[in-house]
Structure formats: C-alpha cells, structure tokens
Amino acid sequence: YLKCLDDFKKLCSERPLVVASYISQPGGEEVVNTLRLILCPYEPANCDRHCGEIKNGERPCDRVSGVSDAALFDMFLDIGERSAVFESTSKVLGQYYGAHHICFFYLKLEDEIARVELPCWLAADADRINLVHSLILEQVKKGNGYPVALAEAHEQAVVTGADRAVFYEVVDVYLAEQGLPTGVSAKSFSKQARWI
C-alpha cells in the first residue's frame, strides 16, 4: 500500500492528481481534544495526575466533553464550507504511514458533516485541497448527498462466499506455516469436513 502511495506521490509531482478518503458521519474528537488541552489549566496536561479524582462534569475540560468534531463544525460551517486542515494525531498513522501521514478537514454538506482525509504532502498544496474540496462537492451533488463514485464502488465491492472462503484459506495456510493456531473451531471444522 505504501509503495502505491509512493508511486502516486511521484505521479502527483507530474500531474494535477489528488487522492482522499471520505468518512461519512465521523465520530472522532481529534479537534475537540485540542480544545480540551486549551481548557486545561495544568502544565503539562495530565488528566490522571491532576483530575483523576475529580468527578466527571467538574473537570476544567468537561465543557467540551461528549462533543464530536462533527458536532463542533456543524455549528460553525455553512453548507459547502470546509474547516481548516488539521494533521492527525493518531499513533497508528505515525507508526505505519511514514511520509504519508494523514491530514484532514471537515466539510459541511446538506445532510451531514463529512471528514475528508488526504496525505499531508498533498494537504501542503492549497490548490490540491481546493481540488479535493470541489470534486467532493460535485460528487455529492451527483450522488444526491453521498459521493456517487463511492456509491458505485460500494455496489461493485461485493464479497462472495467463494471469495471469503479463499481469504480464510490463505490466512489459515499462513498461520499454519508460522506455527500459529488457525482459529478454526472444532464446530466449524466439523461443518466443513466430509464424514463419508
């Protein structure tokens, strides 16, 4: 996957291309967690040390407790507007994505707030962000509230029973080669094995 992103990054230096993900109904709190830090009177912020014994609802940062990023931006954005671009603080991204660390922005649509993610090297280019923004708005318009390209992809991405069986077989073979348990229960094995 990272090799493909490396190749795509190279192509982007030669052509006006973009890549982004679209998250419908996001529940994340990365931006809100930044607000929690701003509200914290302690330096450095350490919830366990400073507020561990304070009841929920009485801590200094509880003013934004239970608020998602989507709810926050729903209050401030007009339809078609996007938030500023933020860099993700996810530890997983730092460990595995390297140069393809993720940035994101929120986009208010008629029926929802969407989170749009793109590699930070793309997010550093304002023209590319504008391109992603306009393409998503156009896709949502064509798809009656949801990007038509994603709706079509979902229709095509059907995993058949045969596909699933091949996948599990490949996983089982790999696990067996590594001397690890395959996770196939005795009940499942008895259903698959022929008795006669």
VENCOR-V589467 format. One record per backbone hydrogen bond with DSSP energy under -0.5 kcal/mol. NH is the residue of the N-H (numbers start at 1). CO is the residue of the C=O. E is the energy in kcal/mol with one decimal. If there is no record, write none. Layout:
# VENCOR-V589467
nh = (NH	NH)
co = (CO	CO)
e = (E	E)
This chain:
# VENCOR-V589467
nh = (5	6	7	8	9	10	11	12	13	13	14	14	15	17	21	23	24	25	26	26	33	34	35	36	37	38	39	40	50	51	52	54	58	62	63	64	65	67	68	69	72	73	74	75	75	76	77	80	81	83	86	88	94	95	96	97	98	100	101	103	104	105	107	108	109	109	114	115	116	116	117	117	118	120	122	123	124	125	126	128	129	130	131	132	133	134	135	136	137	138	139	140	141	142	143	144	145	146	148	151	152	153	154	155	156	157	158	159	160	164	165	166	167	168	169	170	171	172	173	174	175	176	177	178	179	180	185	189	190	191	192	193)
co = (1	2	3	4	5	6	7	8	9	10	10	11	11	15	117	115	22	113	23	113	29	30	31	32	33	34	35	36	46	47	48	51	55	59	60	61	62	64	66	28	68	69	70	71	72	72	73	108	78	106	104	102	90	91	92	93	93	97	98	118	86	116	114	81	107	112	107	23	105	114	21	115	103	101	119	119	120	122	124	125	125	126	127	128	129	130	131	132	133	134	135	136	137	138	139	141	140	140	139	147	148	149	150	151	152	153	156	157	158	160	161	162	163	164	165	166	167	168	169	170	171	172	173	174	176	175	183	185	186	187	188	189)
e = (-2.1	-2.5	-2.5	-2.5	-2.6	-1.9	-2.2	-2.4	-1.1	-0.6	-0.5	-1.3	-1.8	-1.9	-2.6	-3.1	-0.6	-0.6	-0.6	-0.7	-2.8	-1.0	-1.6	-2.0	-1.6	-1.8	-2.3	-1.1	-2.8	-2.1	-0.7	-1.5	-2.1	-1.6	-0.6	-1.7	-0.9	-1.8	-0.5	-2.7	-2.1	-2.7	-1.9	-0.9	-0.8	-0.7	-2.4	-3.6	-2.5	-2.5	-3.1	-2.6	-1.4	-2.0	-2.3	-2.4	-0.6	-2.6	-1.0	-3.1	-2.8	-2.0	-2.6	-2.6	-0.6	-3.2	-2.8	-2.3	-3.1	-0.5	-1.8	-0.5	-2.5	-3.0	-1.3	-2.0	-1.2	-1.8	-0.7	-0.5	-2.0	-2.4	-2.0	-2.7	-2.8	-2.6	-2.6	-2.5	-2.2	-2.2	-2.5	-2.8	-2.0	-2.2	-1.9	-1.0	-2.8	-0.5	-1.3	-2.1	-2.5	-2.1	-2.6	-1.7	-1.7	-1.8	-1.8	-0.6	-0.7	-2.3	-2.3	-2.3	-2.3	-2.5	-2.1	-2.5	-2.4	-2.7	-2.5	-2.3	-2.7	-2.6	-2.4	-1.5	-1.3	-3.0	-0.6	-2.8	-2.5	-1.6	-1.4	-2.3)
